[in-house]
Amino acid sequence: MMRELLRPNTFIRAAKKYVRRQQYKADEIKSTLELLSENVFDSRLKAHKLKGELENSWA
């Protein structure tokens, strides 16, 4: 199931700034976002539950 990723303006600005500084990372970011939209719990993303105040969230 493909998920729609929300990309707030703050993310877009930060990603553009990051890629300007490290252009070789652009393809890595693109592939990670594609992987994230396909399968949030893919082992390559290293998803894990958070503890404490963010107990019901995932990183």
Chimera marker file (.cmm) of the C-alpha trace (Angstrom):
<marker_set name="trace">
<marker id="1" x="0.000" y="0.000" z="0.000" r="1" g="1" b="0" radius="0.5"/>
<marker id="2" x="1.464" y="3.321" z="-1.060" r="1" g="1" b="0" radius="0.5"/>
<marker id="3" x="1.165" y="6.066" z="1.522" r="1" g="1" b="0" radius="0.5"/>
<marker id="4" x="0.962" y="9.725" z="0.749" r="1" g="1" b="0" radius="0.5"/>
<marker id="5" x="3.777" y="11.587" z="2.444" r="1" g="1" b="0" radius="0.5"/>
<marker id="6" x="3.015" y="15.035" z="3.746" r="1" g="1" b="0" radius="0.5"/>
<marker id="7" x="5.850" y="17.420" z="3.054" r="1" g="1" b="0" radius="0.5"/>
<marker id="8" x="5.427" y="20.614" z="5.056" r="1" g="1" b="0" radius="0.5"/>
<marker id="9" x="7.205" y="23.740" z="3.851" r="1" g="1" b="0" radius="0.5"/>
<marker id="10" x="9.715" y="23.472" z="6.693" r="1" g="1" b="0" radius="0.5"/>
<marker id="11" x="10.758" y="20.016" z="5.482" r="1" g="1" b="0" radius="0.5"/>
<marker id="12" x="11.080" y="21.166" z="1.879" r="1" g="1" b="0" radius="0.5"/>
<marker id="13" x="13.224" y="24.158" z="2.848" r="1" g="1" b="0" radius="0.5"/>
<marker id="14" x="15.448" y="22.051" z="5.099" r="1" g="1" b="0" radius="0.5"/>
<marker id="15" x="15.868" y="19.349" z="2.439" r="1" g="1" b="0" radius="0.5"/>
<marker id="16" x="16.799" y="21.896" z="-0.230" r="1" g="1" b="0" radius="0.5"/>
<marker id="17" x="19.341" y="23.496" z="2.087" r="1" g="1" b="0" radius="0.5"/>
<marker id="18" x="20.805" y="20.094" z="2.962" r="1" g="1" b="0" radius="0.5"/>
<marker id="19" x="21.071" y="19.031" z="-0.676" r="1" g="1" b="0" radius="0.5"/>
<marker id="20" x="22.719" y="22.334" z="-1.639" r="1" g="1" b="0" radius="0.5"/>
<marker id="21" x="25.476" y="21.583" z="0.868" r="1" g="1" b="0" radius="0.5"/>
<marker id="22" x="25.731" y="17.851" z="0.149" r="1" g="1" b="0" radius="0.5"/>
<marker id="23" x="24.551" y="17.211" z="-3.404" r="1" g="1" b="0" radius="0.5"/>
<marker id="24" x="25.657" y="13.577" z="-3.339" r="1" g="1" b="0" radius="0.5"/>
<marker id="25" x="22.947" y="12.845" z="-0.737" r="1" g="1" b="0" radius="0.5"/>
<marker id="26" x="20.035" y="13.857" z="-3.011" r="1" g="1" b="0" radius="0.5"/>
<marker id="27" x="19.539" y="10.347" z="-4.440" r="1" g="1" b="0" radius="0.5"/>
<marker id="28" x="19.730" y="8.824" z="-0.961" r="1" g="1" b="0" radius="0.5"/>
<marker id="29" x="17.022" y="11.166" z="0.321" r="1" g="1" b="0" radius="0.5"/>
<marker id="30" x="14.802" y="10.400" z="-2.672" r="1" g="1" b="0" radius="0.5"/>
<marker id="31" x="15.164" y="6.639" z="-2.259" r="1" g="1" b="0" radius="0.5"/>
<marker id="32" x="14.487" y="6.863" z="1.485" r="1" g="1" b="0" radius="0.5"/>
<marker id="33" x="11.285" y="8.842" z="0.899" r="1" g="1" b="0" radius="0.5"/>
<marker id="34" x="10.146" y="6.334" z="-1.722" r="1" g="1" b="0" radius="0.5"/>
<marker id="35" x="10.871" y="3.455" z="0.648" r="1" g="1" b="0" radius="0.5"/>
<marker id="36" x="8.997" y="5.241" z="3.405" r="1" g="1" b="0" radius="0.5"/>
<marker id="37" x="5.924" y="5.688" z="1.220" r="1" g="1" b="0" radius="0.5"/>
<marker id="38" x="5.976" y="1.991" z="0.242" r="1" g="1" b="0" radius="0.5"/>
<marker id="39" x="6.609" y="0.383" z="3.648" r="1" g="1" b="0" radius="0.5"/>
<marker id="40" x="6.973" y="2.387" z="6.845" r="1" g="1" b="0" radius="0.5"/>
<marker id="41" x="8.333" y="-0.605" z="8.758" r="1" g="1" b="0" radius="0.5"/>
<marker id="42" x="11.000" y="-1.688" z="6.261" r="1" g="1" b="0" radius="0.5"/>
<marker id="43" x="14.064" y="-2.891" z="8.183" r="1" g="1" b="0" radius="0.5"/>
<marker id="44" x="16.324" y="-0.488" z="6.274" r="1" g="1" b="0" radius="0.5"/>
<marker id="45" x="14.494" y="2.442" z="7.885" r="1" g="1" b="0" radius="0.5"/>
<marker id="46" x="15.170" y="1.116" z="11.406" r="1" g="1" b="0" radius="0.5"/>
<marker id="47" x="11.730" y="2.132" z="12.699" r="1" g="1" b="0" radius="0.5"/>
<marker id="48" x="11.286" y="1.781" z="16.449" r="1" g="1" b="0" radius="0.5"/>
<marker id="49" x="8.826" y="2.739" z="19.170" r="1" g="1" b="0" radius="0.5"/>
<marker id="50" x="9.649" y="5.741" z="21.302" r="1" g="1" b="0" radius="0.5"/>
<marker id="51" x="9.523" y="5.875" z="25.073" r="1" g="1" b="0" radius="0.5"/>
<marker id="52" x="8.644" y="8.528" z="27.619" r="1" g="1" b="0" radius="0.5"/>
<marker id="53" x="6.415" y="11.432" z="26.583" r="1" g="1" b="0" radius="0.5"/>
<marker id="54" x="6.301" y="10.198" z="22.981" r="1" g="1" b="0" radius="0.5"/>
<marker id="55" x="5.350" y="6.669" z="24.031" r="1" g="1" b="0" radius="0.5"/>
<marker id="56" x="2.716" y="6.088" z="21.331" r="1" g="1" b="0" radius="0.5"/>
<marker id="57" x="4.911" y="7.365" z="18.484" r="1" g="1" b="0" radius="0.5"/>
<marker id="58" x="7.435" y="5.806" z="16.161" r="1" g="1" b="0" radius="0.5"/>
<marker id="59" x="10.770" y="7.130" z="14.920" r="1" g="1" b="0" radius="0.5"/>
<link id1="1" id2="2" r="1" g="1" b="0" radius="0.2"/>
<link id1="2" id2="3" r="1" g="1" b="0" radius="0.2"/>
<link id1="3" id2="4" r="1" g="1" b="0" radius="0.2"/>
<link id1="4" id2="5" r="1" g="1" b="0" radius="0.2"/>
<link id1="5" id2="6" r="1" g="1" b="0" radius="0.2"/>
<link id1="6" id2="7" r="1" g="1" b="0" radius="0.2"/>
<link id1="7" id2="8" r="1" g="1" b="0" radius="0.2"/>
<link id1="8" id2="9" r="1" g="1" b="0" radius="0.2"/>
<link id1="9" id2="10" r="1" g="1" b="0" radius="0.2"/>
<link id1="10" id2="11" r="1" g="1" b="0" radius="0.2"/>
<link id1="11" id2="12" r="1" g="1" b="0" radius="0.2"/>
<link id1="12" id2="13" r="1" g="1" b="0" radius="0.2"/>
<link id1="13" id2="14" r="1" g="1" b="0" radius="0.2"/>
<link id1="14" id2="15" r="1" g="1" b="0" radius="0.2"/>
<link id1="15" id2="16" r="1" g="1" b="0" radius="0.2"/>
<link id1="16" id2="17" r="1" g="1" b="0" radius="0.2"/>
<link id1="17" id2="18" r="1" g="1" b="0" radius="0.2"/>
<link id1="18" id2="19" r="1" g="1" b="0" radius="0.2"/>
<link id1="19" id2="20" r="1" g="1" b="0" radius="0.2"/>
<link id1="20" id2="21" r="1" g="1" b="0" radius="0.2"/>
<link id1="21" id2="22" r="1" g="1" b="0" radius="0.2"/>
<link id1="22" id2="23" r="1" g="1" b="0" radius="0.2"/>
<link id1="23" id2="24" r="1" g="1" b="0" radius="0.2"/>
<link id1="24" id2="25" r="1" g="1" b="0" radius="0.2"/>
<link id1="25" id2="26" r="1" g="1" b="0" radius="0.2"/>
<link id1="26" id2="27" r="1" g="1" b="0" radius="0.2"/>
<link id1="27" id2="28" r="1" g="1" b="0" radius="0.2"/>
<link id1="28" id2="29" r="1" g="1" b="0" radius="0.2"/>
<link id1="29" id2="30" r="1" g="1" b="0" radius="0.2"/>
<link id1="30" id2="31" r="1" g="1" b="0" radius="0.2"/>
<link id1="31" id2="32" r="1" g="1" b="0" radius="0.2"/>
<link id1="32" id2="33" r="1" g="1" b="0" radius="0.2"/>
<link id1="33" id2="34" r="1" g="1" b="0" radius="0.2"/>
<link id1="34" id2="35" r="1" g="1" b="0" radius="0.2"/>
<link id1="35" id2="36" r="1" g="1" b="0" radius="0.2"/>
<link id1="36" id2="37" r="1" g="1" b="0" radius="0.2"/>
<link id1="37" id2="38" r="1" g="1" b="0" radius="0.2"/>
<link id1="38" id2="39" r="1" g="1" b="0" radius="0.2"/>
<link id1="39" id2="40" r="1" g="1" b="0" radius="0.2"/>
<link id1="40" id2="41" r="1" g="1" b="0" radius="0.2"/>
<link id1="41" id2="42" r="1" g="1" b="0" radius="0.2"/>
<link id1="42" id2="43" r="1" g="1" b="0" radius="0.2"/>
<link id1="43" id2="44" r="1" g="1" b="0" radius="0.2"/>
<link id1="44" id2="45" r="1" g="1" b="0" radius="0.2"/>
<link id1="45" id2="46" r="1" g="1" b="0" radius="0.2"/>
<link id1="46" id2="47" r="1" g="1" b="0" radius="0.2"/>
<link id1="47" id2="48" r="1" g="1" b="0" radius="0.2"/>
<link id1="48" id2="49" r="1" g="1" b="0" radius="0.2"/>
<link id1="49" id2="50" r="1" g="1" b="0" radius="0.2"/>
<link id1="50" id2="51" r="1" g="1" b="0" radius="0.2"/>
<link id1="51" id2="52" r="1" g="1" b="0" radius="0.2"/>
<link id1="52" id2="53" r="1" g="1" b="0" radius="0.2"/>
<link id1="53" id2="54" r="1" g="1" b="0" radius="0.2"/>
<link id1="54" id2="55" r="1" g="1" b="0" radius="0.2"/>
<link id1="55" id2="56" r="1" g="1" b="0" radius="0.2"/>
<link id1="56" id2="57" r="1" g="1" b="0" radius="0.2"/>
<link id1="57" id2="58" r="1" g="1" b="0" radius="0.2"/>
<link id1="58" id2="59" r="1" g="1" b="0" radius="0.2"/>
</marker_set>
